[in-house]
Structures are given as C-alpha cells and as structure tokens.
Amino acid sequence: MPHRTFLAFIWPSLLAMILFIAVPIVSVGYQSLYVEHPQVMTEVESCGPFGCKAELRVDADAMRTLRAESPAGRYNGFSTYANASHLAFRNIGEIWRQSDSLGQFASLVMNLPFYKALVFTIAYTFIVTPLVIVLGFFIAVAVNAIPSAYKGPVIFFSLLPMIVTPLIGALVLFWMIDARGVIGATLQQIVGDPQLSLKASPALTWATLFVYGVWHNAPFSFVVFYAGLQTVPRDTLESAMVDGASRWERIRYVTIPYLMPLATFIALMQLMDNFRVFEPIIGFSAAANATSLSYLIYSDLRSGDFPLYGSAAASSMLTILGVVILLTPVLIRTWRDFKRKA
C-alpha cells in the first residue's frame, strides 16, 4: 500500500490518539512537576459577644494572585516523585538502616502508602489476569460443546457479570459478604465463628477482591475465546479425531495453539485494566485493608478543601510507567512472533 494511501486511512485515528491520549499524558506529566501554592495567611480581627481576638485566615486575594501568576502551582521538579507519599527514597534508606532483617524491612516498607498500594496492585494484576484467561477459556469450550438450543440462555447468563456496572457489581457482592448477607452468614455457620467478618481481615478482603475481579472480567475472556473457537479449522479437528486424539488432546494440540494470539490479546487488555483497579475498592469500602495506585490518585484529588493535583499527577505517571513495564514483555513477544511469521 502506498504511504500516502496508508496515511489517508490512519490520520483520523492518529489525530484522535494525539488529542485524547498523548496530549493528556503530556499535561499530566507537566502537572506532576508542580505542587500547590503554599497558603498565604493573614491576621484578621474576629469580634464576638465577648470581645475581639486575632485569627489567622487564608488570604483569598493573595492566593488568587498566585494562581493567576502560576496556574500549575509552584515548581517542584521531580521531588514529588521522591517524597514520602510516592517512591520515598529517603524513607526507604532510613528503614533499611533501622531494620534487623529482610522481613522487618518489607513490613515497614509496606507501611508507606505508595508501596502498600503497589503491592496490592501487582498482586491483583498477576492473580486475576491468568485466572480470567483460564476460566474464560474453559467456559468458552464448555459452552461451545453444549447443544445449540441451550447456547443462547447460557451465553446470556455467562455475560451478566460483564453487563453489570463494576461499581454496582461490587456493591452487590459487598452486601452478600456482610455478616447479615447470604455469603457472610453461611461462612459464619460453616466455620462456627459468629464473629467472622470478611471485611475485617486484610487477607480475606484481598481474597474477596480477587474473586470479584475474576468474576467480573471472565465474561470478556469468554466472549473472545468463544468467537475464536468458531474459526478453529474443522478439518484439523476431524483429522485429529481420525488419528485417535482424545478431546483433551484436541484441545491441547489443536485448539490452544490456534487461540494463542487471542490469549495474548486478552492478556494485554487485562493487564492494563487490572493494573488500574479502582471500582472494587470503592464498592467494597476496602481502603483500610487494600489500596491501589488508582485509589491513591482518587485520594489525592479528594484531599480536603485543597486537592493535591501535583501528587495525583505523579501517581498517574507512575501508574502509566507501571503499565508500560507490564506490557513490554508481551509486546516484544508479539513483535517477535510477527517477524518470524513474516
């Protein structure tokens, strides 16, 4: 295809990517280099029924002037990335000198907000993603094998978790695991502990969030694999059957290799989505036991009367960097496969 024709086809998409992806990322990166202006206080006299007294209040006019002169805030360079709320280089150095063992060091580092959120985010990503791929594949194989008369209703119920809004789905499961909910009350009876609470234990909270992540994302994997199963060459499957291959051998040696490009696609999508996990933490009110990088951004933007835009921007850039690091091995492998086939 001539270059001019190729550019004519892709320029609308390229323009949209620049406007809605590249420009916002650049603006967020720019904002991350600035912090909020220090509050200018002024002494005012406040009078009441029992006399007057001096009070310190924010000088609104002075703050308005500062924001007009520098709308982005006060330049802070890369110091925001290194402060205690983010990479915390100085804090980690102090913790390392004070720690007697590697376990103590890891425990103390987990008290730092960024690393606490990072550990949960990575755990969520690397546990939920493979389970979603495996579960979606087996659901697709099972649905593909049932009689045609039952496929419609089964597919509909299989897609329900994806149809339900993430926040609503999280709230429904949150109510179910409550001590008065179906799941929570049943577990209390099985364990024999009326005080058992899935919401109070960090480990159980993490497990619940992982289960929800798999439940909500598996339908997407199922849809992609089910569509791919319709394109598997029938001649190859029939030849395998003639050669005496069992059902599992046909799946292992014919179906799975044929669907590997789809598995790569699902992995890319799930890695990006799961690394930005946010809604389940809000829906489950799990911030006390589990926070993610996206939740840190949300927390900075809702920090009292003065949103921490610079801190939120720095967390956003670190999240983008994390997604790029996660996707790089998959993209390199995909590129190598493409070059080998070419």
Sequence and secondary structure as in RCSB ss.txt:
>XXXX:A:sequence
MPHRTFLAFIWPSLLAMILFIAVPIVSVGYQSLYVEHPQVMTEVESCGPFGCKAELRVDADAMRTLRAESPAGRY
NGFSTYANASHLAFRNIGEIWRQSDSLGQFASLVMNLPFYKALVFTIAYTFIVTPLVIVLGFFIAVAVNAIPSAY
KGPVIFFSLLPMIVTPLIGALVLFWMIDARGVIGATLQQIVGDPQLSLKASPALTWATLFVYGVWHNAPFSFVVF
YAGLQTVPRDTLESAMVDGASRWERIRYVTIPYLMPLATFIALMQLMDNFRVFEPIIGFSAAANATSLSYLIYSD
LRSGDFPLYGSAAASSMLTILGVVILLTPVLIRTWRDFKRKA
>XXXX:A:secstr
  HHHHHHHHHHHHHHHIIIIIHHHHHHHHHTTEE     EEEEEEEETTEEEEEEEE HHHHHHHHHH TT EE
 TTHHHHSTTTT HHHHHHHHHH SSHHHHHHHHTTSHHHHHHHHHHHHHHHHHHHHHHHHHHHHHHHHHS HHH
HHHHHHHHHHHHHS HHHHHHHHHHHTSTTSHHHHHHHHHHT TT  TTT HHHHHHHHHHHHHHHHHHHHHHHH
HHHHTTS HHHHHHHHHTT  HHHHIIIIIHHHHHHHHHHHHHHHHHHHHT  HHHHHTT TTT   HHHHHHHH
HTSTTS  HHHHHHHHHHHHHHHHHHHHHHHHHHHHHHHHH 
